Amino acid sequence: SAVISQKPSRDICQRGTSLTIQCQVDSQVTMMFWYRQQPGQSLTLIATANQGSEATYESGFVIDKFPISRPNLTFSTLTVSNMSPEDSSIYLCSAPGGGGIIGGYTFGSGTRLTVV
Amino acid sequence: TQLLEQSPQFLSIQEGENLTVYCNSSSVFSSLQWYRQEPGEGPVLLVTVVTGGEVKKLKRLTFQFGDARKDSSLHITAAQPGDTGLYLCAGLTNSNSGYALNFGKGTSLLVTP
């Protein structure tokens, strides 16, 4: 199945600054997904990044706050802009794992963001 | 959005005990997936159930998909400390942006020696 490398694994940032999270997949994937997760809780979908088109965002998430790039079929970035303490969370990227629906989805190891 | 209700939310048991985690929805899913997540890692797929009534076994883990494809369960026999983690059920949903996973709230399992 696909393997995703995500970085940074964690960061502590000042409020008002921005952080860009990168995900590299070891195979070409059409769709990549970005999630947010509070520690020990479930995952909430932020947006889907499709190569060659703008990302599409779920309700409650906007492009100005979470701009996404998808320059090719193996890479995507998520930027958390103008950060506030409420943005402190774990951010994960995901992609189809290969093997169709049975293969499920594979995830990066997450970026633990703390905004101070 | 199709909601997945997962229970219990927290479970603390001793090594050797059995447990069952439930995942329920009022909506029909074409398939459901179960993931396990450890601290500092992303979720890892355990199994995908596709057919109503399907039962799949993965060593000491047994997964069942309801006949109506609205619910699923995960049963662990003789739990071990290595089973500790966050268990998540997830179904595909046609979100704003295509097919993405919709997750239940998760069950945090702690198995003590």
Boltz contact constraints between the chains, C-beta under 6 A:
constraints:
  - contact:
      token1: [A, 31]
      token2: [B, 98]
      max_distance: 6.0
  - contact:
      token1: [A, 33]
      token2: [B, 100]
      max_distance: 6.0
  - contact:
      token1: [A, 40]
      token2: [B, 108]
      max_distance: 6.0
  - contact:
      token1: [A, 42]
      token2: [B, 103]
      max_distance: 6.0
  - contact:
      token1: [A, 42]
      token2: [B, 105]
      max_distance: 6.0
  - contact:
      token1: [A, 42]
      token2: [B, 106]
      max_distance: 6.0
  - contact:
      token1: [A, 43]
      token2: [B, 103]
      max_distance: 6.0
  - contact:
      token1: [A, 45]
      token2: [B, 100]
      max_distance: 6.0
  - contact:
      token1: [A, 48]
      token2: [B, 97]
      max_distance: 6.0
  - contact:
      token1: [A, 48]
      token2: [B, 98]
      max_distance: 6.0
  - contact:
      token1: [A, 48]
      token2: [B, 100]
      max_distance: 6.0
  - contact:
      token1: [A, 56]
      token2: [B, 96]
      max_distance: 6.0
  - contact:
      token1: [A, 56]
      token2: [B, 97]
      max_distance: 6.0
  - contact:
      token1: [A, 58]
      token2: [B, 96]
      max_distance: 6.0
  - contact:
      token1: [A, 92]
      token2: [B, 42]
      max_distance: 6.0
  - contact:
      token1: [A, 101]
      token2: [B, 31]
      max_distance: 6.0
  - contact:
      token1: [A, 102]
      token2: [B, 48]
      max_distance: 6.0
  - contact:
      token1: [A, 104]
      token2: [B, 33]
      max_distance: 6.0
  - contact:
      token1: [A, 104]
      token2: [B, 45]
      max_distance: 6.0
  - contact:
      token1: [A, 104]
      token2: [B, 48]
      max_distance: 6.0
  - contact:
      token1: [A, 105]
      token2: [B, 101]
      max_distance: 6.0
  - contact:
      token1: [A, 107]
      token2: [B, 42]
      max_distance: 6.0
  - contact:
      token1: [A, 107]
      token2: [B, 43]
      max_distance: 6.0
  - contact:
      token1: [A, 108]
      token2: [B, 42]
      max_distance: 6.0
  - contact:
      token1: [A, 109]
      token2: [B, 41]
      max_distance: 6.0
  - contact:
      token1: [A, 109]
      token2: [B, 42]
      max_distance: 6.0
  - contact:
      token1: [A, 110]
      token2: [B, 42]
      max_distance: 6.0
